[in-house]
Amino acid sequence: MKCIAHRGWSSYAPENTLAAFYKALEHDWIFGIELDVHLSKDGIPVVIHDHTLERTTNGEGEVRDFTFSELSQLDAGSWCRESFSEERIPSLEQALAAMKDSGKKVTIELKQVGSRYIGMEEAVVEVVDRLDMMSQVIFASFDHTSVKRIEQLAPHSHRGLIIGQLPNLILEQLHYVAADYVMIEHHFADAALIKHLQENGIHVGVWTIDDELIVNRSRTMYEDVYITTNNPRILKDHILKSTTI
């Protein structure tokens, strides 16, 4: 199994902040980091999960209604712990620059919904390409059109479709968006489905598993799977004993 730190090590530090990313970067046995991207009012990809600011910052309103300069002034850490009060919403470029030399895979989830963010795919691809990280990044989204657009902009990139419900015609969906990865909500991932996908050349990830009992019960099934977790520590012993990394 391969550990993907969900929004960084988000059980330790505020999600999607540089503090959470740096914590995950400290450990060689963590294979990759997942982060979420929206587009600021002035077209800059920014790293935050929600479409709105209230849950993880001291701001109010929608991310897309503020420039990056305005967003970067918000406190993005005190909600987690007061010691993180200096954490800010990073740009995608800042986050990727911190991870580049680590060699870790970075999953960029584009929080696109229909045409909510015009030009998002172009802006994200431009940052990744400029930093020369195309081989290190997996572009992913729930939005089929967004994944398909990435394929048109960067045909040699790695792309993933995120599925949060019982998957139907999953291979057909992956073929349509030209994705080589699929990320499935763990309740809907079973051994037969995982095997079927892998036999068809698809890399499989499951999300979000924070319960060590689930890992222990399904360890064999998850041997060749990417596991996204808020608490990477629950996977540490399994990974260090594995010969697959």
C-alpha positions as CSV (number, residue, x, y, z in Angstrom):
1,M,0.0,0.0,0.0
2,K,1.0,3.6,-0.6
3,C,0.2,6.4,1.8
4,I,-1.3,9.6,0.5
5,A,-1.4,12.4,3.1
6,H,-4.9,14.0,2.7
7,R,-4.6,17.8,2.5
8,G,-1.1,17.2,4.0
9,W,-0.8,15.6,7.4
10,S,-4.1,17.2,8.3
11,S,-4.6,15.4,11.7
12,Y,-1.5,17.2,12.9
13,A,-1.6,20.7,11.2
14,P,-4.4,22.7,9.6
15,E,-5.4,21.1,6.3
16,N,-4.0,22.4,3.0
17,T,-1.4,24.6,4.6
18,L,2.3,24.6,4.3
19,A,2.6,23.4,7.8
20,A,0.6,20.2,7.0
21,F,2.6,19.7,3.8
22,Y,6.0,20.1,5.5
23,K,4.9,17.6,8.2
24,A,4.1,15.0,5.5
25,L,7.4,15.8,3.8
26,E,9.4,14.8,6.8
27,H,8.6,11.1,6.3
28,D,10.1,8.9,3.5
29,W,7.4,6.2,3.9
30,I,4.6,8.7,2.9
31,F,4.3,8.2,-0.9
32,G,2.4,11.3,-1.8
33,I,0.4,14.4,-0.8
34,E,-3.1,15.4,-1.8
35,L,-4.3,19.0,-2.0
36,D,-7.3,20.9,-3.3
37,V,-7.3,23.8,-5.7
38,H,-9.8,26.7,-6.4
39,L,-9.2,29.8,-8.5
40,S,-8.9,33.3,-7.0
41,K,-10.7,36.3,-8.4
42,D,-7.5,37.2,-10.3
43,G,-7.1,33.7,-11.7
44,I,-4.5,32.3,-9.4
45,P,-4.8,28.7,-8.3
46,V,-5.1,28.6,-4.5
47,V,-5.0,25.7,-2.1
48,I,-8.1,25.3,0.0
49,H,-10.8,22.7,0.2
50,D,-14.1,24.5,0.5
51,H,-15.7,26.8,-2.0
52,T,-16.2,29.2,0.9
53,L,-13.8,30.6,3.5
54,E,-15.6,30.2,6.8
55,R,-14.7,26.7,7.9
56,T,-10.9,27.0,7.6
57,T,-10.1,30.7,7.8
58,N,-11.2,33.9,9.5
59,G,-12.7,35.1,6.3
60,E,-16.2,35.1,4.9
61,G,-17.6,34.5,1.5
62,E,-16.6,32.5,-1.6
63,V,-12.9,32.0,-2.5
64,R,-13.5,33.1,-6.1
65,D,-14.7,36.6,-4.9
66,F,-11.2,37.5,-3.5
67,T,-7.8,38.2,-5.1
68,F,-4.9,36.0,-4.1
69,S,-3.4,39.0,-2.2
70,E,-6.6,39.3,-0.2
71,L,-6.8,35.6,0.5
72,S,-3.2,35.4,1.5
73,Q,-3.9,37.8,4.4
74,L,-6.4,35.5,6.1
75,D,-5.6,33.3,9.1
76,A,-5.9,29.7,7.9
77,G,-4.6,28.0,11.0
78,S,-6.1,29.3,14.2
79,W,-9.2,27.2,13.7
80,C,-7.0,24.1,14.2
81,R,-4.7,25.4,17.0
82,E,-3.6,28.9,18.0
83,S,0.0,27.9,17.4
84,F,-0.8,27.8,13.7
85,S,-2.2,31.3,13.5
86,E,0.5,32.4,11.1
87,E,-0.6,29.9,8.4
88,R,-2.0,31.3,5.3
89,I,-3.8,30.0,2.2
90,P,-1.0,29.1,-0.1
91,S,-1.0,29.4,-3.9
92,L,-0.6,26.2,-5.8
93,E,2.8,27.4,-6.9
94,Q,3.9,27.9,-3.3
95,A,2.7,24.4,-2.3
96,L,4.2,22.7,-5.3
97,A,7.6,24.5,-4.9
98,A,7.7,23.1,-1.3
99,M,7.2,19.6,-2.5
100,K,9.2,19.5,-5.7
101,D,12.5,18.3,-4.4
102,S,10.9,15.6,-2.3
103,G,10.0,13.4,-5.2
104,K,6.7,12.7,-3.7
105,K,3.6,12.3,-5.9
106,V,1.2,15.2,-5.6
107,T,-2.4,14.8,-6.3
108,I,-4.1,18.0,-7.3
109,E,-7.8,17.9,-6.9
110,L,-9.4,20.5,-9.0
111,K,-12.6,21.7,-7.3
112,Q,-14.3,22.4,-10.5
113,V,-18.1,22.2,-10.8
114,G,-19.3,22.7,-14.3
115,S,-18.1,26.1,-15.5
116,R,-17.6,27.6,-12.0
117,Y,-14.0,28.4,-12.6
118,I,-13.4,29.5,-16.2
119,G,-9.7,28.8,-17.1
120,M,-9.0,26.8,-14.0
121,E,-7.5,23.8,-15.9
122,E,-5.3,26.1,-18.0
123,A,-4.0,28.0,-14.9
124,V,-3.2,24.8,-13.0
125,V,-1.4,23.1,-15.9
126,E,0.6,26.3,-16.5
127,V,1.9,26.2,-12.9
128,V,2.8,22.5,-13.0
129,D,4.5,22.9,-16.4
130,R,6.5,25.9,-15.4
131,L,7.8,24.1,-12.3
132,D,8.6,21.1,-14.4
133,M,6.6,18.8,-12.2
134,M,4.3,17.2,-14.8
135,S,5.7,13.7,-14.1
136,Q,5.3,14.2,-10.3
137,V,1.7,15.3,-10.4
138,I,-1.7,13.6,-10.7
139,F,-4.5,15.8,-11.8
140,A,-7.9,14.7,-10.4
141,S,-11.5,15.8,-10.1
142,F,-15.0,14.7,-9.5
143,D,-15.8,16.7,-12.6
144,H,-15.5,14.6,-15.8
145,T,-15.2,17.6,-18.1
146,S,-12.4,19.0,-16.0
147,V,-10.4,15.8,-16.2
148,K,-11.1,15.6,-20.0
149,R,-9.9,19.2,-20.4
150,I,-6.6,18.4,-18.6
151,E,-6.1,15.5,-21.1
152,Q,-6.5,18.0,-23.9
153,L,-4.1,20.5,-22.4
154,A,-1.5,18.0,-21.1
155,P,-1.9,14.7,-22.9
156,H,1.1,13.1,-21.3
157,S,0.0,13.9,-17.8
158,H,-1.4,11.5,-15.2
159,R,-5.1,12.0,-14.6
160,G,-7.6,10.6,-12.1
161,L,-11.3,10.5,-11.7
162,I,-12.7,10.8,-8.2
163,I,-15.8,8.7,-7.4
164,G,-17.8,9.2,-4.3
165,Q,-20.7,6.8,-4.9
166,L,-21.3,3.2,-6.1
167,P,-19.4,3.2,-9.4
168,N,-21.3,2.2,-12.5
169,L,-19.7,1.7,-15.9
170,I,-16.4,2.8,-14.3
171,L,-14.1,1.7,-17.1
172,E,-16.2,3.5,-19.6
173,Q,-16.0,6.7,-17.5
174,L,-12.3,6.4,-17.2
175,H,-11.9,5.8,-20.9
176,Y,-14.0,8.8,-21.7
177,V,-11.8,11.2,-19.6
178,A,-8.6,9.3,-20.5
179,A,-7.7,8.7,-16.9
180,D,-5.2,6.2,-15.6
181,Y,-6.1,6.7,-12.0
182,V,-9.3,6.3,-10.1
183,M,-9.9,7.4,-6.5
184,I,-12.9,5.6,-4.9
185,E,-14.6,6.4,-1.6
186,H,-13.5,3.4,0.5
187,H,-17.0,2.2,1.4
188,F,-17.5,1.4,-2.3
189,A,-14.2,-0.3,-3.0
190,D,-14.1,-4.1,-2.7
191,A,-11.5,-6.6,-3.7
192,A,-13.2,-7.7,-6.9
193,L,-13.6,-4.1,-8.1
194,I,-10.0,-3.3,-7.3
195,K,-8.7,-6.4,-9.0
196,H,-10.9,-5.6,-12.1
197,L,-9.5,-2.1,-12.4
198,Q,-5.9,-3.1,-11.9
199,E,-6.2,-5.8,-14.5
200,N,-7.3,-3.1,-16.9
201,G,-4.2,-1.0,-16.2
202,I,-5.8,1.4,-13.8
203,H,-4.1,2.7,-10.6
204,V,-6.5,2.5,-7.7
205,G,-6.8,4.8,-4.7
206,V,-9.3,4.7,-1.8
207,W,-10.3,7.6,0.4
208,T,-10.4,8.7,3.2
209,I,-9.4,6.0,5.7
210,D,-8.6,7.2,9.2
211,D,-9.5,4.0,11.1
212,E,-6.6,1.6,11.7
213,L,-9.1,-1.3,12.1
214,I,-10.2,-0.9,8.5
215,V,-6.6,-1.0,7.3
216,N,-5.9,-4.1,9.4
217,R,-9.1,-6.0,8.2
218,S,-8.4,-5.1,4.5
219,R,-4.6,-5.2,4.4
220,T,-4.3,-7.8,1.7
221,M,-6.9,-6.1,-0.4
222,Y,-5.0,-2.8,-0.1
223,E,-1.5,-4.1,-0.9
224,D,-1.2,-2.4,-4.3
225,V,-3.6,0.5,-3.5
226,Y,-3.0,4.2,-2.7
227,I,-4.7,5.0,0.6
228,T,-5.6,8.6,1.3
229,T,-5.7,9.4,5.0
230,N,-5.7,12.4,7.3
231,N,-3.5,10.4,9.8
232,P,-0.7,8.7,8.0
233,R,0.6,7.2,11.2
234,I,-2.1,4.4,11.0
235,L,-0.4,3.1,7.8
236,K,3.3,3.5,8.9
237,D,3.9,-0.1,10.2
238,H,2.2,-1.7,7.2
239,I,4.2,0.3,4.8
240,L,7.6,-0.2,6.5
241,K,7.0,-3.9,6.4
242,S,6.0,-3.9,2.7
243,T,8.3,-4.7,-0.1
244,T,6.3,-2.6,-2.6
245,I,7.8,0.8,-1.9
